[in-house]
Every structure is written in structure tokens, then in C-alpha cells.
Amino acid sequence: MFDYLNELAAPETQPAALTWLLFANGEPEAHNNVLLFGFPAGQGKPTHVAKICRSPAYSQTIRNEYERLNELWQIFGQDAAGFAPRPLALGRHGADLVLLMSYCPGRQLLPKPARFWQDEAQVQELWQQAAGWLRAIHRRTAVASPPPSVPPDFNAMAAAFGNLFLLTSQEEKELAVLRETVAGAGADTAVLLQGDFWPGNVILRSGDAAFTLVDWQFSHWSGDASLDVYLFPLVCGVKAAPFAPPAERAAAAARILVEWQTTLLPSYLRHYGDVSGYTVLPPRAGMLAVCVEMAVRPYLTFGIQQEDALLWRALFTELSNCL
């Protein structure tokens, strides 16, 4: 494998070969990815990253990430270096699909200490950075005829949500109203969504601490930017809540999000700005729609139900009751 990675990276690294370091998180599920960092001889920082899915059966997101990053770089040119890794090659080693990218130097935004989430001024600064980053991407990529990609179908997500979880009659009504709201949000322009915009995928760039975003595997073109806009504050609310079983943590996160709704969320949306041509749902509908999507996306993409699905399902219940 290492020899193959050096061959794949050869146009970027000749005449020196790279030494590769394997990194994998503690989650052994077959649909998760592993990363390999390529270090030039005598250097302590990597220059290349290779991403490979643990099982070739689930590697469709690897190809999607390569294609969407290529589109981003075609639109932004060298300016994309401040936003996302540069896709260098997509290859195949045996049954494995291999995505080779540039390494993005910097430090991870997460984890944050508990006291960070209790300081609204710090959270507001973070959200304003996030809103500005998102708006820059969405504004630059807005087109009337986007490149072909398959955006998620909310009707399919809502149906899966109803099938996977036992809903109350009130939640079924809530879901039906939500489907109508999403369907009625017309758009004549599409933007490139990052698709997984949460603090864990943010790198604070070396030098200026601006955002660089990694993990574009769920990126897609859409006339509705609500997923990108609302996933970030929702995950912040979860991170601010004490660790607990899903129902308890969702209840705590909902209380925090209700408090933030009157202060931080309006500021966040103002910094994102008005939209034209595409859609951002109102906060309540947007956050509920994100809960539905995050609860069922692994199931619809990989045929599996992740542990955090119960958290997103519970958060849907809590937010529908208190927003």
C-alpha cells in the first residue's frame, strides 16, 4: 500500500518519496475511513493525506468527496486553499478506492473545555466565524445549473425517520408539516454544501486561525442550504450539554439551544446574511429538518444505524416541544 501511495503522489513529490503514518479512530465500523499522512524525508509535518474506507463496499463517499472538492477548486482556484484540502488524485489499490489530498496545517477546533460553552461571547465569536465561512462558500458557488450530484431527498429521509423510530401522533403531524415546509421552499439557484459542517471538521489554519474544513464526503449541490447553516449550532448545543444517555443529553441540549435562540442564533444568522435564489429554512423548521437528516443519513447511505441516531431522534422531540 505505501509503495502505491508514493506512486499516486509521485507528480507532487518527485524526487523524494514519502513516509506514511496510519491514523484511525477508535470506531471500527466498516463504513468509517482511515487516514494516512505522508511525510517528506527529514520533515516533521505531513504534506499529503490519503483517505481510504475500511470496507470497499462503502467507498462511494470517497469518490463523492473527490468530485465535489474538484468542483470547489475549479470555482475558487488557489483561493480554495484557505477553505478546503486540495484533491490530488483518486486511485484504486486492489478493491480499495484511495483519495489523495493536500494536508491542511493548523489545529483542530475541538475539543473545547466545558467553560467555553458557558461563555456566550466566545461562542458568539465562533459562530460569527462559522457564518462568514459558510456565506463565502455559498456565495461563490451559487449557480443556476450546478454540476450533477444527487442531493438528499427529504421525503425519503422523513419516511426513513418514521420507519426507524416509533413516533407519537404529534411527532407524525410535526413530520408531515415539515415535509410540506421543505417541499414549499422553492429555489432557482443551487450552492455547494459542505454537508457535514460541525466543529469537529474545522481546522484553525496556521498563521491566521481562519477556518479550513475537512471531510467533504457528504458534500452536494442543493437549493436549500439549511443543513450547512443549522448543523453547526445544533452540534454546539450538544457539545455544551453534559455527557449523558441520548434522551437526557438531547433534553439538556434543547434547553441550551432555546437560550441561544434569543441571543446567539439571531446574531449567527445576521452574519450569514440574506439569501437570494436559494433557500435557508426558518430556524425551527431548519433545525428539525437537520435532526431528521442526521438521524437517518447513515442508514440511507450505508444501510446502518449509528449510535448517535438516538440522540438526533430525541433532539427532534425536544426541539419540536420547546421551539
Order of alpha helices (4+ residues) and beta strands (2+ residues): alpha-beta-beta-beta-alpha-beta-beta-beta-alpha-alpha-alpha-alpha-beta-beta-beta-beta-alpha-alpha-alpha-alpha-alpha
